[in-house]
Amino acid sequence: MTAAQPFRIPSSLLAVAAIFSVQFGNALVGSLFAQVGPLGAAALRLGLAALILIAIVRPKVRTWTGRTWLGVALLGIGMAGMNVCIYFAIAEIPLGLAVTIELMGPLAVAAASIRRSVDAAWVVLAVVGILLLGFDTSGAVTLRGALFAAMAAAFWALYIIASARTSAKVRGIDGLVAAVVVAALVVVPFGTADAVAAVRHDPSLLGAFAILALMTSVIAYGLEFLALKRMSARVFGVLSSLGPAVAALAGFAVLHQQLDARQLLAILLVVAASAGVVATSRAV
């Protein structure tokens, strides 16, 4: 008899759980922008996440090479830019539309490594769904908001590539913890004034953002980092097409944004693309 194999959560499930945690967390953060502002929100979230992760994990970094530190720094910069830009975008345009534009980043990563026609088909299906979800006739999309979301897309692509490379070089989630610290060091100096003013006015914000830091940084990034240890950046990129669908659901549940028939069809398309890429992937 052979020893029973230990149960291991599928990497695709880890990635999907991370998406839900991030998008519902973003909706909750968006509901607090009136009090703390986008930059203050990013500073509070990343600063608290860094403190929590350091206390829990205590990463061992003494043996890291300069190349490893460069990868961690790029990962942290990608994380910082992605968070700040998407928060500024959410402050300008609806959550689902902002995440739709942001998704161009991971889909660009997916498209860059296409090798089979079936892979291309799933990417095309995801793009159709994203364009359908992002099609807006109400004038809700401002140029400023769209530009911030596009910048978030570029930083998200950097985050995926750097995370995939860094996760293979360091133990556990030590690289992720160090990257969150880097992201906090980049963002906190710029958002401290807004954050301090808001917390002085309403101290309960500190507890609220501690919970949001757990949801959108500690849990979500941890799940993504572990998933990318066993998943190609291409597969992760297409799985990320669930983002706009989950964001639309989060907007409905948290921000009371309604879903119409077009959005529901778009959700169906991106979910089908995500399921398809997992089902036909050679190595997940």
N, C-alpha and C positions, 0 to 999 in steps of 0.2 A: 504493500500500500504506500502511496505517496502522501507526504504531509500536505495538509490542506493549505491552499494558497490564501494569504491574507487578503481581506477585502480592500479594494482600492477604488475610491470614487473616480468615475470617468473624468478625464480632463475637460471634456465638453461640458459636463454638468458644472464643474467648478467655474468655467468661463461664464456660463449663463447665470449662475448665482451671483457672480460679481457684477454683471450687467444690471440685474434687478436691484442690488444693493446700491449701486452708484446712481441709477436714475431716480429711484424713490428718494434717496438722500438728496439729490440735486433739487428735486421738487420741494422738499422740506426747507432746504437752504434758500431757495428762491422766495419762499413765503416770508423770509426774515430780512430780505434785502432792504426794505423800508427802514429797518432799524439799524442795520450795520453796514449796508452797502456791499457791492460785489467784492471789492478789494479787501475790505475788513473781514468779510465772510471767508475768503480764501486764506487770509492770514490766520484767523482763528482756527479754521479746520486743519490746515497743514501744521501749524505750530503745535496744537494739541495732539495731533496724530503722531508727530515726531516724538513728543514727550512720552506718550503711551507706549509706542513701539520700543523706544530705548529702554524703558523700565521693564517691559516684558521680555524682550529678546536679548538685549545686551550683545550686540553683534561683535564678532571677533574679526578685527580688521588689520591687525599688526602684520600679518604675512602677505597682505595684498600687494600686488605689483602696481607700477605706475599705469600699466594698461588696464588693469582691473578698475583702478580709481577713475580713469578716464571714462570707462563705460558707465560706472556708477554716476559720475557727474553728468553725463549726457542723459541718463535716465532721469535724474533729478530735475534737470533743466526742462526736459520734455514734460514731466509731471507738473512742474510749476507753471509753464506756459499753457498747458492744456487746461488746468484748473482756472487760472485767472481769465483766460480768454473766453471760456465757455460761460463763466459767471457774468462777464460783461455782456455776452451775447444774450443770455437768459434775461438779463435786465432790460433788453431792448426788444426782443422778439419772443414768441411763444416757445416753451420748452421743447415740444416735439419738432418744431421747425429748426431750432438751433442745433439739436442733436442730429437731425437729418443732414444738415450741411457739414457738421463735424465728422460724420461718418465717412466722408470722402477720404479722410486720412487712412484708416485701416483698409478701406476698399482699394486704395492705391497700392498699399502693401500687398494685398491679395492679388491684384491684377499684375503686379510686377513679376510675380513668380508663377504665372500660369504655364502649365506644361501639357495639359490635356484639354480636349474640347469640352468634356463634361465640367471641368473646373470653370472654364469660360462661361458656360451656360448658367451656372449657379451665380457667378458674379453679375452677369447681365440681368438675371432675374432679380437679384438684390438691388441693383441700380434702378431698375424699373419701379420697384416698390418704393425706393427712397425718393425718386423724382415725383412719384404720385403723391406721396405723403408731403413732400415739400412744395407741391404746386399750390400756390396761394393766390386767390383773387380778391382778398379782403383788404389788401394794403397793409397787412400786419407785419410784413418783413421790411425793415429799414436797411438802408445800405450799411450803416454803421454796425448794426447787429449782425448782418450777413458777413461782413468783413471779420468781425471778432470770431464768429463761428468757423470761418475758413482758416483763420490763424490757429484756432484750437485743433482743427483737422491736421494741420502740418505738425503741430507739437504731438498729437496723438500718434501719428506715423512714426515720429522719432522715438516716442515712448515704447511702441511695440517692438521696433527693431532693437533698441538698446536693451529692453527687458529680455528679449529672446537670447541675446548674446551674453548678457551679464548673468542670467540665471544659470547658465551652463558652467560658469567659472567659479561661483562662490557657493558656500555651504548654506543649505536651507534658504531662509529669507533674509539673510544678513545683508545681501546687496540691496534688497528692497528697503530695509530699514535705513541704511545709509543714504539711499536716494531720497527718501522722504525727508530726512534731515537736510539734505542739499536743497530740496524744493522749499522747505520752510525757511532756510537761510536766505534764499532768493526773494521770497514773497513777503515774509514778516516785516522787514524794515519798511516796506512801502505801505503796508496795511495796518501798522500798529496804531496810528492816530485814530483811524475810524473804529478799530476794534476796541481800543481803550475807552473811547467816548461812549460807545454803545453799551459796553459792560458796566460802566459807571452808572449809566442811566437805568439799566435793567440787568442786575447781576445774574439773573436766571439764564441769560444768554450763554454764560460760560458752561453751565451744565448741558444746555441744549446742544451747543457745538461740540462738547465732549462726546455726546451720543452720536452726533453726525460724523465726527471724526472716526469713530469706530465703524459706522456703516459704510462711509464712502472712501475711507482711506485704509484703515487697519484691516478690516474684513475684505473689502473689495480688492484692494491691491494685493493682499496676501493670496487670495484665490486666483487672481490673474497671474501672479508670479509663479505659483505652483503649477497652474495649467500650462504656462509657456515652457515649463521644464519638459513636458511630455507632448507638446503640440506645436506644429509648425506655425510660423507667423502668418502663412497664407490661410490656414484653417481658422486661426483666431480672428484674422481680418474679416472673413466672411461671417463668422459667428457674431461678430460685432454688429452685423446688420440688424440684429434684434434690438439694438439701442433705440432707434426712433420709435419702434412699436412699444417698447417698455416705457419710454419717455412719454408717449401719448397716453398710456394707461396711468402713469404716475400723475400726469397733468390732470387727467379726469378725476382721479381719486383724491389728490391733495389740493390741486389748484382749481378744481371744478371746471376744467376745460372739456367741452363736449366733443365726442367722436362722431363724425358723419360717415356716410357710406364709403366715400372715397378713402378716408383714413383706415376704415376697417379692411378694405380691399388691400391697401398698402401693407397693413400688418400681416395679412395672410400671405402676401408675396414674400416679405422678408423672412417670415418664419419658415416658409417652404424652402427658401434658399439656404437658410441656416441648417435646417434638418438635412437637406440634400447634400451639402458639403461634408457633413459628418458621416452620412451613410455611404458616400462614395469615396471617402478619403482612404488612401493606402496606409497611412500611418497617423493615428491620432493619439 
